[in-house]
Amino acid sequence: MADGVPTETGPLPGSTLDDIDTVGNRGTLVIKDRAVERIAASAALQVPGVVRHTGNLSLLTGRELPRADVTTGGRAVAVNLFIAAEWPYDAAALTRRVHDAVARHLHDYTGLHVTELNVLVAATPQAREDEPAEQSVPVEYLESDIVAHTESRARIPVVQPLPPLATPAAAPAAALIAIGALGLSFVAARELLIVRGTYAGAPWLRNAFEWFGRLHWEPWIGPVAAVLVLLGAALLFAAIKPRRRTHLPLRVSGPVDTVWMRRTDVARMCSARASALPGVRTARTVVDRRRAVVRIVADPEVPVAELTATVRAEVEPNLSLLADPLPLIVKITPAETRANAVGGTRR
C-alpha cells in the first residue's frame, strides 16, 4: 500500500474520460510471499485446537508456531504449514479444519487458489490452566463444500507398506568390509605418494605382492583356502538371507496393515493385565510366532480352573487387537509348589 494516493481522481485538464486508460492507471498489486505466510498462519491459529507455541529453539531462531512456507506461481499457491496442536486432539478432523480455514482465508484475502497444503503437527503442548484460552473462530462449511466432498472420486490404489524387519544379517560383515576398504584406500594412497617421491618410506603393497609371488606350495595354503571358501559362502548366505519380522500387525479398519507392535510389548501388555488380577503373585508372558504363553504364580488357596478362566477372559481381548490373534496358553503354578521345587533344587 502506498501513502499519499488520493481516493478520487479526475481527468487532467484538456482531456476526457475516453482518453484515459483507466486500467493502466490503476497500478499493480504485488503480494509478497511473507504476507501470504502471515495470512496462512493467522488462519490456522483461528482453528480450535491450534495454539501458539514458542519452544527453546524457537526463541533462538525467532520462528514460532504456527508458521508457513509458501510457493506462489500465477494465481496458485502451495503451502507447507507447521502448527502446534493442543493435546489431546483428533488429527484427521483438525487437519481438515486447518485446510479449509487456510484455503478460505487465502482465497478471500489474496485471490490465490491453494493447490497443495501440507499440515505438519510440529508440537503438542499440554493445556495450561493458568493461561487464558484464545478466542477461536469456528470454521464455517458451505453447501458447495459438502457437495464437493461427497462427489465420487477416482479410486486411489493402495500400496502395501513394508513391515518392520530386523537388521540385515550382513550388516556386521558389511561394516567390517567397509572398514577394510577404507584401510586399503589409505595404503593405496600411501603407495602412490611413495611412487611419486612425495613420501619416503618402504612400500607395503609392492613388498607384499613380491612376497606372495615367491611363495611355493605350503601345507597351510589348503586349510586357509578352505576357510576362505567357507567364509565367502557364509557372507553370501548372510547377504541373501531374508530379514525376519520383528513386529506383529494390529487390526485396523483399512485394507492394509499400517500399525505394528513388538512381541515384547504384546507380552508386557498381557503380563500387566494378568498381574492385576486378584490371587496372582507374578505373571510372565512369552510371545513367539505361534502362540502366547502366560506363566502365573498364584496364591495356593485360589482355584486353578477359576483363575485360568479369569486370565483368559482378561488377556484374550488384548490378543484380539492383533490382525492374526495368537492362541493363548495359561500355565498356573501355586506358590507352595514353586517354593518346594526351588528348595529341592537347592538341596
Backbone torsions as a table, in degrees:
resi	resn	phi	psi	omega
1	MET	NA	131.6	-179.5
2	ALA	-101.4	140.0	178.8
3	ASP	-82.3	151.9	174.9
4	GLY	81.4	13.1	178.5
5	VAL	-88.7	121.5	-178.6
6	PRO	-67.6	148.9	-179.6
7	THR	-77.7	-26.8	179.7
8	GLU	-126.0	134.4	178.8
9	THR	-125.0	150.1	179.5
10	GLY	-127.0	172.4	-179.4
11	PRO	-71.2	150.6	177.6
12	LEU	-68.9	157.5	178.6
13	PRO	-60.2	133.7	178.9
14	GLY	85.8	6.5	-179.8
15	SER	-128.0	160.6	178.8
16	THR	-114.1	171.4	-179.9
17	LEU	-65.9	-28.6	179.7
18	ASP	-70.3	-25.2	-179.1
19	ASP	-81.6	-7.8	-175.2
20	ILE	-98.2	129.8	174.2
21	ASP	-82.0	91.9	-174.1
22	THR	-64.3	-34.4	179.8
23	VAL	-68.6	-40.9	-178.8
24	GLY	-71.0	-26.3	-179.3
25	ASN	-85.6	-2.1	-179.8
26	ARG	-75.4	-21.8	-176.1
27	GLY	85.4	-174.5	-179.2
28	THR	-123.3	149.5	177.6
29	LEU	-111.7	119.4	179.7
30	VAL	-113.0	121.4	178.7
31	ILE	-103.6	114.3	179.9
32	LYS	-70.9	154.0	177.3
33	ASP	-61.6	-31.8	180.0
34	ARG	-62.9	-38.2	177.9
35	ALA	-66.9	-39.6	177.7
36	VAL	-64.0	-39.1	177.8
37	GLU	-63.5	-41.1	178.9
38	ARG	-64.6	-40.8	179.6
39	ILE	-64.8	-42.9	179.9
40	ALA	-64.5	-42.9	179.1
41	ALA	-65.9	-40.7	178.7
42	SER	-65.5	-38.6	178.1
43	ALA	-66.0	-39.7	178.5
44	ALA	-66.1	-34.8	-178.5
45	LEU	-68.7	-20.0	179.4
46	GLN	-83.7	-7.2	179.0
47	VAL	-80.2	131.5	177.5
48	PRO	-59.2	130.6	-178.4
49	GLY	103.3	-19.7	177.0
50	VAL	-93.6	125.9	-176.1
51	VAL	-123.5	161.6	175.0
52	ARG	-82.2	134.1	-175.8
53	HIS	-138.4	133.5	177.0
54	THR	-130.8	110.4	179.8
55	GLY	-91.6	-176.3	179.8
56	ASN	-65.1	-41.6	178.6
57	LEU	-69.6	-33.0	179.0
58	SER	-66.8	-29.2	177.3
59	LEU	-65.0	-32.3	179.6
60	LEU	-80.9	-39.7	-177.3
61	THR	-88.2	-16.5	-177.7
62	GLY	74.1	18.5	-178.6
63	ARG	-114.0	105.5	-180.0
64	GLU	-101.7	169.6	178.3
65	LEU	-104.0	142.6	0.6
66	PRO	-80.3	152.9	175.0
67	ARG	-143.4	159.7	-174.6
68	ALA	-135.9	145.9	170.8
69	ASP	-118.4	122.1	-173.7
70	VAL	-119.3	154.4	172.7
71	THR	-133.3	116.8	-176.5
72	THR	-107.7	149.1	176.2
73	GLY	-159.0	114.1	-176.3
74	GLY	68.5	-125.6	177.9
75	ARG	-105.9	21.5	-178.9
76	ALA	-122.0	157.8	-179.0
77	VAL	-145.7	141.8	172.8
78	ALA	-114.6	133.5	-171.2
79	VAL	-125.2	131.9	166.0
80	ASN	-108.7	112.2	-171.7
81	LEU	-110.9	127.3	178.0
82	PHE	-110.2	122.1	-175.2
83	ILE	-128.3	166.1	171.9
84	ALA	-117.2	121.5	-177.3
85	ALA	-106.7	133.9	-179.0
86	GLU	-75.5	126.3	-177.4
87	TRP	-81.6	138.3	-0.9
88	PRO	-86.4	161.7	-178.4
89	TYR	-154.2	157.8	174.7
90	ASP	-94.0	108.3	-173.0
91	ALA	-61.8	-42.9	-177.1
92	ALA	-65.1	-47.3	-179.7
93	ALA	-67.5	-37.9	-178.3
94	LEU	-65.6	-46.5	-179.2
95	THR	-65.9	-33.7	177.7
96	ARG	-66.1	-42.5	179.2
97	ARG	-66.4	-39.5	177.5
98	VAL	-63.2	-42.3	179.9
99	HIS	-61.3	-45.6	-178.8
100	ASP	-65.8	-43.2	-177.5
101	ALA	-66.1	-44.3	-178.5
102	VAL	-66.8	-44.5	179.6
103	ALA	-62.4	-39.7	-179.0
104	ARG	-68.2	-43.8	-178.9
105	HIS	-66.5	-42.5	179.9
106	LEU	-64.8	-37.7	178.8
107	HIS	-70.4	-39.0	-178.4
108	ASP	-71.3	-39.8	-173.0
109	TYR	-90.6	-29.6	-175.6
110	THR	-121.4	-16.5	-176.3
111	GLY	77.8	7.9	-179.3
112	LEU	-84.2	145.0	177.1
113	HIS	-99.2	125.3	-178.6
114	VAL	-80.5	111.3	178.2
115	THR	-89.4	-26.5	-179.5
116	GLU	-151.2	132.6	178.5
117	LEU	-138.6	111.9	178.4
118	ASN	-105.0	122.6	-178.5
119	VAL	-106.4	124.6	179.0
120	LEU	-121.2	119.0	176.0
121	VAL	-81.7	101.8	-174.6
122	ALA	-89.9	-14.7	-179.3
123	ALA	-155.4	148.1	177.7
124	THR	-130.3	76.5	-179.4
125	PRO	-72.6	151.8	175.5
126	GLN	-80.7	150.5	178.6
127	ALA	-71.6	135.1	178.9
128	ARG	-103.0	133.4	-178.5
129	GLU	-72.4	-29.1	-177.2
130	ASP	-81.0	-12.1	-179.8
131	GLU	-92.1	131.7	175.7
132	PRO	-70.6	138.0	-179.1
133	ALA	-71.6	135.7	179.3
134	GLU	-73.6	146.3	179.8
135	GLN	-69.1	121.4	-178.2
136	SER	-105.7	140.2	178.3
137	VAL	-97.3	119.5	-179.9
138	PRO	-66.0	150.8	179.9
139	VAL	-83.5	127.8	179.4
140	GLU	-95.2	137.9	179.6
141	TYR	-113.2	128.5	178.7
142	LEU	-88.8	164.4	178.6
143	GLU	-64.1	-32.6	178.4
144	SER	-65.4	-34.6	177.8
145	ASP	-65.7	-42.6	-179.1
146	ILE	-65.3	-40.9	178.8
147	VAL	-65.9	-39.2	-179.0
148	ALA	-65.5	-35.8	-177.3
149	HIS	-80.4	-15.4	178.5
150	THR	-96.9	-3.2	178.1
151	GLU	-71.5	149.0	179.6
152	SER	-70.0	138.5	179.7
153	ARG	-122.3	161.9	178.5
154	ALA	-65.0	137.4	-178.2
155	ARG	-69.8	127.9	-179.4
156	ILE	-89.4	126.8	179.6
157	PRO	-65.0	137.1	-179.3
158	VAL	-92.8	128.5	-179.6
159	VAL	-103.3	127.7	179.2
160	GLN	-69.8	118.7	179.4
161	PRO	-71.6	156.5	178.9
162	LEU	-75.0	132.3	178.6
163	PRO	-74.2	158.1	176.5
164	PRO	-64.6	132.7	-177.9
165	LEU	-124.7	161.2	179.5
166	ALA	-74.2	167.5	177.4
167	THR	-63.9	137.5	-179.6
168	PRO	-57.5	143.4	179.9
169	ALA	-65.8	-23.4	-179.5
170	ALA	-85.3	1.5	-177.5
171	ALA	-62.9	-46.9	177.9
172	PRO	-61.7	-42.1	178.7
173	ALA	-64.9	-37.9	178.4
174	ALA	-64.4	-37.8	177.7
175	ALA	-65.1	-42.8	178.5
176	LEU	-65.2	-40.4	178.5
177	ILE	-64.9	-38.7	178.1
178	ALA	-64.0	-41.3	177.6
179	ILE	-64.3	-41.4	177.1
180	GLY	-63.6	-37.8	177.9
181	ALA	-65.6	-38.1	176.5
182	LEU	-64.0	-41.9	177.3
183	GLY	-63.9	-40.0	178.4
184	LEU	-65.1	-37.9	177.4
185	SER	-65.6	-35.9	176.5
186	PHE	-64.5	-43.9	179.3
187	VAL	-64.6	-40.0	178.9
188	ALA	-64.7	-39.8	176.9
189	ALA	-64.7	-37.6	177.3
190	ARG	-64.2	-42.1	178.6
191	GLU	-62.7	-38.8	179.5
192	LEU	-64.5	-41.0	178.4
193	LEU	-66.0	-34.9	178.7
194	ILE	-68.9	-42.2	-179.9
195	VAL	-63.7	-38.8	179.9
196	ARG	-80.2	-3.9	178.9
197	GLY	80.6	8.9	178.9
198	THR	-74.2	-33.4	-177.2
199	TYR	-126.7	133.0	-179.9
200	ALA	-97.0	119.2	179.7
201	GLY	-178.2	169.6	179.5
202	ALA	-79.6	129.2	178.8
203	PRO	-69.4	139.4	-179.4
204	TRP	-91.4	-48.5	-174.8
205	LEU	-66.5	-43.5	-178.7
206	ARG	-63.4	-45.0	178.6
207	ASN	-64.1	-37.9	-179.9
208	ALA	-65.8	-44.5	180.0
209	PHE	-67.2	-36.0	176.3
210	GLU	-65.0	-37.8	178.3
211	TRP	-65.9	-42.1	176.9
212	PHE	-63.9	-35.7	-179.3
213	GLY	-68.4	-27.0	-179.7
214	ARG	-87.7	-3.1	-178.1
215	LEU	-73.8	146.7	171.4
216	HIS	-117.6	-178.8	-178.0
217	TRP	-63.6	129.2	178.3
218	GLU	-125.9	155.6	-179.1
219	PRO	-63.0	-27.0	-176.2
220	TRP	-82.1	-9.6	-177.4
221	ILE	-68.2	-39.7	-179.8
222	GLY	-61.8	-53.8	178.2
223	PRO	-60.4	-37.9	179.2
224	VAL	-64.8	-40.7	178.0
225	ALA	-63.5	-40.4	178.6
226	ALA	-64.6	-41.5	178.3
227	VAL	-63.3	-40.1	179.1
228	LEU	-66.4	-37.4	176.9
229	VAL	-64.0	-44.8	177.9
230	LEU	-63.7	-38.9	178.2
231	LEU	-64.4	-41.6	177.2
232	GLY	-64.1	-40.1	177.8
233	ALA	-65.0	-39.1	178.3
234	ALA	-64.8	-41.6	178.0
235	LEU	-65.5	-38.7	177.8
236	LEU	-65.4	-40.6	177.6
237	PHE	-65.1	-40.3	178.6
238	ALA	-65.6	-31.3	-179.2
239	ALA	-72.8	-35.6	-177.2
240	ILE	-98.4	-1.2	-179.1
241	LYS	-67.8	129.9	178.9
242	PRO	-65.7	143.1	178.7
243	ARG	-80.1	133.5	-177.7
244	ARG	-78.8	152.1	178.6
245	ARG	-80.5	131.5	-177.3
246	THR	-102.0	-10.6	-176.0
247	HIS	-127.4	157.8	176.4
248	LEU	-107.2	134.3	179.6
249	PRO	-73.2	144.0	177.1
250	LEU	-96.6	157.7	179.5
251	ARG	-74.9	120.2	179.4
252	VAL	-126.4	166.3	-177.7
253	SER	-80.1	-17.0	-177.2
254	GLY	-77.9	172.8	-178.8
255	PRO	-76.9	-16.2	-178.0
256	VAL	-126.5	162.3	178.4
257	ASP	-78.6	126.0	179.8
258	THR	-126.2	-10.0	-178.6
259	VAL	-127.9	131.1	179.4
260	TRP	-127.3	161.7	-178.7
261	MET	-141.6	140.0	179.0
262	ARG	-70.5	150.6	176.9
263	ARG	-62.1	-34.1	178.3
264	THR	-63.2	-40.7	179.6
265	ASP	-68.5	-36.9	175.8
266	VAL	-63.3	-42.3	178.5
267	ALA	-64.3	-42.1	178.4
268	ARG	-63.9	-38.9	178.6
269	MET	-63.4	-42.9	178.4
270	CYS	-67.5	-40.8	179.4
271	SER	-65.3	-40.3	179.2
272	ALA	-64.3	-38.7	179.3
273	ARG	-69.4	-40.9	-179.7
274	ALA	-71.0	-35.1	-179.3
275	SER	-66.9	-24.1	-178.7
276	ALA	-80.2	-6.1	-178.5
277	LEU	-78.4	147.0	177.8
278	PRO	-68.4	139.9	-179.6
279	GLY	90.6	-3.6	-179.7
280	VAL	-101.8	122.1	177.3
281	ARG	-86.4	-52.8	177.1
282	THR	-137.7	152.7	178.0
283	ALA	-140.9	134.0	179.6
284	ARG	-135.5	131.3	-175.4
285	THR	-120.7	137.6	174.8
286	VAL	-122.2	123.1	-179.8
287	VAL	-114.4	119.6	175.9
288	ASP	-116.6	-161.1	-175.4
289	ARG	-74.0	-22.3	-172.8
290	ARG	-110.4	-25.9	-172.8
291	ARG	-158.5	171.6	174.6
292	ALA	-124.0	121.0	-176.7
293	VAL	-110.6	122.5	178.3
294	VAL	-108.8	116.5	177.4
295	ARG	-104.2	123.9	-172.6
296	ILE	-123.7	136.3	169.2
297	VAL	-103.7	113.4	-172.1
298	ALA	-112.0	164.8	174.7
299	ASP	-65.7	145.8	-175.6
300	PRO	-66.7	-25.9	-176.9
301	GLU	-84.3	-5.0	-178.8
302	VAL	-84.5	128.8	176.9
303	PRO	-63.1	134.2	-176.2
304	VAL	-67.9	-43.0	-177.7
305	ALA	-64.2	-43.0	-179.9
306	GLU	-66.0	-41.7	179.4
307	LEU	-67.0	-35.8	177.9
308	THR	-62.7	-43.6	178.4
309	ALA	-64.9	-38.1	179.4
310	THR	-66.4	-42.6	179.2
311	VAL	-63.2	-41.6	178.6
312	ARG	-63.1	-41.2	-179.0
313	ALA	-66.1	-28.6	-177.8
314	GLU	-90.9	-32.1	-173.4
315	VAL	-92.2	-34.5	-177.0
316	GLU	-60.3	-35.1	174.1
317	PRO	-59.8	-31.3	176.2
318	ASN	-67.7	-39.0	178.3
319	LEU	-72.7	-22.8	178.2
320	SER	-70.8	-11.7	175.5
321	LEU	-70.1	-18.6	-179.8
322	LEU	-75.5	150.7	177.1
323	ALA	-64.6	-36.9	174.3
324	ASP	-120.4	90.5	-176.5
325	PRO	-57.9	137.8	179.3
326	LEU	-89.3	146.2	174.7
327	PRO	-67.3	143.0	-176.7
328	LEU	-103.0	131.7	175.8
329	ILE	-120.9	124.5	-178.3
330	VAL	-111.0	124.3	177.1
331	LYS	-120.8	118.2	-176.3
332	ILE	-113.4	131.4	177.4
333	THR	-122.8	122.5	176.4
334	PRO	-63.5	151.8	-175.6
335	ALA	-64.3	-38.1	-178.8
336	GLU	-66.6	-42.4	179.5
337	THR	-62.2	-40.7	179.9
338	ARG	-66.8	-39.2	179.7
339	ALA	-66.0	-40.2	178.4
340	ASN	-65.4	-38.8	179.6
341	ALA	-65.9	-40.3	178.9
342	VAL	-67.6	-40.9	179.1
343	GLY	-65.5	-39.4	177.6
344	GLY	-65.4	-33.9	178.2
345	THR	-67.3	-38.1	-179.5
346	ARG	-67.7	-36.6	179.4
347	ARG	-72.7	NA	NA
